[in-house]
Amino acid sequence: MITGIQYFNDNVLYMMKKHYCPFCNTRLKKVKVSCIVNSDSPEAKDFDFTDLCGNVKFVWKEFECEQCKKHFTVKEMKKFEKMR
């Protein structure tokens, strides 16, 4: 049972810009990604459980290439774009 939902909306201005796949140069679309994490699990250290415990659903947006079906986080895209 899910005890709460946490949404991330980091880098809103960056998400509004056009971005292209670093592998095939296709324009990326924004997709919602979610993950259910238990506050007692080892992966909980990567998430903010402030005022939450138990199974929590975390939701954020990533980029997806429709052609090669790869997903990219904002952090990964910034890294790829710096390399160009």
N, C-alpha and C positions, 0 to 999 in steps of 0.2 A: 504494500500500500504506500502511495506517495504522500508524504506529509507536507510538502511545499514545492513551490516552483520559483526558480531564480532566473531572471532574464539579464543578459549582458548586452549593452548597447554601446560598446566602446568604439571609438574611431568613426563616429557617424559621418563626418565630412569626408573621410577617406572612402567610406563605403558608397557614397553618392557619386564618386567619380567613375569614369569608364576604366576598366582594367582588362588586360588581354592575357591569355594563357601563355606561360613562358615556354611551352613545348610546341604548340601548334598555332599560336597567335590568333586563336578564336576569341571573340569577346566573351568575357565571363559573366555569368548571371549570379545573383545573390540568392542563397538558399538558407532556410532555417535548419539548424542542426540541434539535436537534443541528446542528452545522456542522463540516465538515472544513476545516482551515486549514493551509496550508503555512507553515513557520517563516520562509521566505524571501519570502513574499508581502507586499504592502503592508498588507493587513488584519491581519497578524500583530501589529501594534503595539497592537491592541485586546484581545489575549489574553495570558495568562501562559504563557510557554514555559519556565519554570524546569525544568531537568533534562530537557527534551524538545526534539526537533528533527525535521524532516521533516514529514510529514502527520500531524496530530494531530486527533482527534475531540473536540470540546468539547460537553458535554451540560449543560443547565440546564432549569429549569421556568419556564413563563410562564403567563399566564391566557388563556383562549380563550372567546369568546362563541359559544355554539352557534347563536344566532339570526342574528347578523350576520357570523359567521365572522371576526371581528377578533381579533388577538393583541395582548396588552399585557404589557410587561415589568413587573417590580416597580417600577422607577423611574418608568415612565409611570403606573402605577396610583396611586402615592403622589402624583404631581403632580395627577392628576384628582381624587383624594379631598380634597386640600387646597383645590381650587377650589370644592368644594361648600359 
